[in-house]
Amino acid sequence: MIAVAGLLVLAILGQPQPHTYRWRDDHGQVQITNTPPPPGAEVLEAPPPQAVEPGHAGRPEMLRQSANRGGRRQALLSPAQQQAWEALNQRLARARAEGDRPTLEAVTDSLIYDCLWGNGLWAMPVLPLLSVALMGLLGWWLALGFRTGPKLPLVAGFLLLGAAFGHLALNVFLYHPQAVRLRQNLELLEQHMGTDRALRPEHRTLLQQRYVALEQAAEPLQAPWRFPAEVKALRQALKQVMVEP
């Protein structure tokens, strides 16, 4: 039961964060909320342009996992991708010129959100729960065949085995793809922050440290709560770099 409760908490913590909306109310005040604006409100920003997946045109999507590992990823962008990232660069340049910090932070949140939960990754947190449930049912079914003997330890053992399988599935099918997508797209963002200069060395070092820590947290033997903590640390670091590049 402890394993089931732990994975339930993990799945809840792993759910995607709400999108940020920026709009103007009837009194002319700018509002920033996590819920859609009311009907008739003036929406001040649209979801930011993002990279499109290689070989696909049309609506921008996040770059997916690459075979390259270690160091800076060299992304080969199609014309549609280049256009999407350049549009984002121009949008951020306007926000900087206007001193619009909420837009800079909202773009950061939106980009990270899409890296974490796009292309079906939003469904992956259910894997550990399914693993525990299936192994628990298997243990219970096997225990029914014993008229006497340690039935409870048998069921508990299968629950623990399901928790182990669930943790492995979570790392392989969710945490690792998320880590790779975050690094790929955020390294592209570093080149399209709306400035005409490169990142300061200390900021570049800070982000590299966060990328490495994120990839290490995605390893199978790491505690399952470490990866969400590293995502939070990366989000804070990126907002700091975005506002003061």
Order of alpha helices (4+ residues) and beta strands (2+ residues): alpha-beta-beta-beta-alpha-alpha-alpha-alpha-alpha-alpha-alpha
